[in-house]
Amino acid sequence: MKKLGWYFMSIVPLLSMIGIQLIVTVVVMTAWLISSGFTGMTQTYTENSIVLVVWMHVFTLAVMGLWYYLYVVRRQKKTGIPFAGKFSWKGVGYTVMLAFGAQFLIGLLLTAWQLAAPDMIEAYNQMIEASGIATTSFLSILATVILAPIGEEIIFRGLTIEYLKKAGAGFWVINAIQALFFGIAHMNLVQGAYAFLLGMVCGYVVLKYESLLAGIAVHMVFNAYGTFVTPLLNMIFGTEPSAAVEIASYVVAVVLGVGLSVGGLKLIRKDLEEKEEKAAGEDSVYEGASPMMH
């Protein structure tokens, strides 16, 4: 029964996130309605939807960040667990590789999805454009590259994972459940599907490195690619490239996606093995030391 309670608690951060964002939406839209009337509110939302997105992320990060600090960080400090875990600057490079690999592979998945269900992808693209996060502005960068990665990692790879650990769930069960919740949080099938895959990657590095920083690094790089690199590539090759360019881009995406993903995973594993060997060596030296009289 106790385990079931912890499983129930693992979904509370997701429900809290949805509740916070709903409250923020109601408050902001009500303020616009009072100041501008219904027609003005609709126009204001159309022109400033990214403002609403930013406010949702700000309040979500504030509330969930405090929750995470009180429930996880303070307990880790008391028990002497470092916040960075096994994550180091070397690990940053490996997680960047993994993030780029995931971006290429998930991009291919969306391309295949567009061929199979173009109307669904078109509806998703329109939803993204309406939200304002598709534009490269200060607010969209703030929302997608900084606030969302930190806030969402705290919720799903921070709180949710901690509660699932309390429930006694195994590595892959924990990873799959938190990634599923992460996908559900995006409230649409297309974004939810690739959010699930990204969640699996972020969850893997967080659980392996025992640090939320690893997930934040992957998430930030993944989102930054979509914010900066994708528009740049569209500018260079156009939104409707020739057949030869398109085929070449798919081949490059497959090679880079598989290469960077596999390479990143292998380097992460090697990095962790080296850290474990170093820790074991230090423990053996400590155990073999002779006591000294003073």
N, C-alpha and C positions, 0 to 999 in steps of 0.2 A: 504493500500500500504506500510505503514511504517512497519507493522508486517511482510509482505512478504519479505521486505528487510532484516530484522533481521533473518528470516528463511534462506534466501540466505547466509547471513554472517556465519551462523552456519556450513555450509559445506566448507567454505574457509579454516579453519585450516586443514581439511583432505586433500584438494587439495594442500595446501602448503606443508604438510608433504610429500606427494607423489612427488611433484616437487623437494623438497630439496634432497630427497633420490635418485631421478633420476639423478640430477646434480652431486651429490657425486659419484654415480656409474660411470658415464661417465668420470669424472675427474680421479678417481682412476684407472679405466681400461685403460684409455688413457696413464697414467703415466707408467703402467705396459707394455703396448704395445710399448712405446718409448724405455723403458729400456731393454726389453727382446724380442721384436718381437712377432709375433702372437702366435707361438707355446709356447714361454716362458710365454706369458701373460696367455694363457689357463692353463698351468701347475701352474703358480703362483696363479691363482684364485682357482684352485682345492685344492692347499695346504694351501691357506691363505684366504679362503672365509670369515672366521670369522673376519679377519682384516677389510674387506669391511663393514661387518655388524656393527662393532664397530664404524667406521668412520661415517656411516649413522646415528647412534644413537647420536653420539657426536654433529654433526652439527645440527641435528633436535632439540636436547635438547637446544643447544645454541640459535638458532633462535626463536624457539617457547617459550622457557623460557623467553627470553627478551620481546617478545610480551605479554606473560601472566603477567609479572611484570608491564609493562607499562600500560596495559589495565585494569588489575584486582587488583593486589596487591597495586599499588599506590593509586588507588581510595578507596580501603578498608582502607588504612592507614589514608587518609584524612577524612573519615567518622567515624573512630574509630572502625571499624569492625576487631576483632582479626583474624589473619591468621588461627589459630587453630580452630576457631569457637567453637562448643560445644564438640570438640574432646579432650580427655584426655588420660592419661596412662591406665585408666580403660577400655576405649574404644578400646585401642590397643589389649587387651586380647580378647575382644568380636569379633573384626574384624579378628583376627587370627583364632578363632573358625570357623567363617563364611568362611574364605578362605580355610581351610582344608575341611570343609563340601562340598564346591563347587568343590574342587579338586576330592574328592571321587565320587560325583555324575556325574561330567563331564567325569571322567574316565570310569564310567559305560556306559555312552552314547556312548563314542568312542568304547568300547568293543562291544556293540550292533551293532554299525555302521560297525565294522569290520566283524561281522558275516553276515550282510546283503550285504555289498559291499566291500569285501576284497581287490580288485584291487585298489579301490579309497584310502583306508587307506594305502596300500603298497606304492602307489605313493606319498602320503603325508609324510610317514616315510622317503622315499628316499630323498625328497625335504629338510626335516629337517636335515638329515645327511649331505647332500651336502652343506648346509649353514654353518655348523660347530657349530651350537648352541646345538647340541645334545651331544657334548663332554664336559667333565667336566674339563675345563681349566680356567686359569685366565681370558682370554679374553671372553670366553663364559659366565662365571659367571658375569663379568662386564657388558656384553651386556644384558643378560636376567634377571638378578636379581636386577641390579641397574639402568642402563641407560634406558632400555625400560619401566619399570614401572613408573619412574619419567617423562620421556618425553611423553609417551602415556597418562598418567593421566593429564598432563598439556594441551594436545591437546583436548582430548575428555571429560574428567570430569571437565576440567578447562574452556578453551575458548569456546568449543561447547556448554556446559551447560549455560554459561553466556549469549551467544547470543540467545539461546532458551528462557531463562528467559526474555530477552528484548522483544522477540516476544510475550510474554504473554502465552506461552504454559503451560499446566498443568503438574503436577508431573510425571505421567506415560508417557505422550507424550514426555516430555524432556528425560526421562530415555530410552525409546524405540528408539528414533531417535539417541541419542549419541551412544548407544550400537550398532545400525545398522551401523553407520559410522565406529565404532571401528572394527566391523566384516569385513566390506568392505576393510579397510586398510590392512588386512592381505593377500588379493589377492588370496586366495584359499578357496574352499568351506568348507573343513574339519576344518581348523584352524579358518576360519571366523565364522563358526557355534558356536564353543565353545568360541571364543572371544566375540561373541554377548552375550552369557550367562554370561561370566565373566564381561562383560561391564555392564550388568543389575545389577549385585551384587555391583560392584564398584560405579556405578551411584547412587544406593540406599543409600549406606552409606555416599557418598559425599553430597547428597541432604539432608539427615536426620541430619548429623552432621554439615552441612554447612562448610565443610572443605575439601580441596583437600588431606590433610594428611591421611584421612580415606581411600580414594581410593588407595593411594600409598601403605599403609600398607597391604591392601587386595591383591593388585597386586603383591607386592614383595613376600609375603608369598606364594601365588599361584605358582609363577614362581620358587621360591626356592624349593618348594616341588618337582616339576618336575626335577629340576637340581640335587638335592642332595638325596632325599628320594627314588624316582623311581629307579635310578641306584642301590641304596643300596638294595632295595627289590629284584631286578633282580639278584643281586649277591647272596643273601641269598637263594632265592627259585628257581633261574634259569629262563631263558627266556621261557622255556617250562615246567612248573610245572606239577605235576601229576593231574589227574582229581579231586581227593579229595581236594588237596591244592587249585586248581583253584576255585572249588565250594565254599570252605570255604572263600576264598578271596572275592568272590562276595557278600556273606552274610555279611561279616565284612564291606565291602565298603558301602552296603546299610544301615546297622545299623549306622555306623559312619557318613556317608554322610547326612542322614536324621536327626540324632540326633544332630550333630554339627551345621548343617544349621539352624534347628528350634531353637535350644538352643541359638545360636548366635544372631538370629533375635529377640528372646524374651528378651535377656539380653540387646541388643542395645535399644530396645523400652523402657525397664525399666530404663536404664541409662538416656535416653532422658527425660522421665517423671520426674525422680528425679531432673534433672537439671532445668526443667521448673518449678517445684514446688518450688525449692530453689530460682529461679529468681523471681517468683511471691511473695514469702515471703519477699524477700529483698525489692521489690518495695512497698509492703504494709507497711513495717516498715518505709521506706523513706517518703511515703505519709502521714503517721500518725505522723511523728515527728513535734514537735512545733518549730517555729522559735525562735532563741535566740538573745538577744540584746548584743552588745559588747560595 
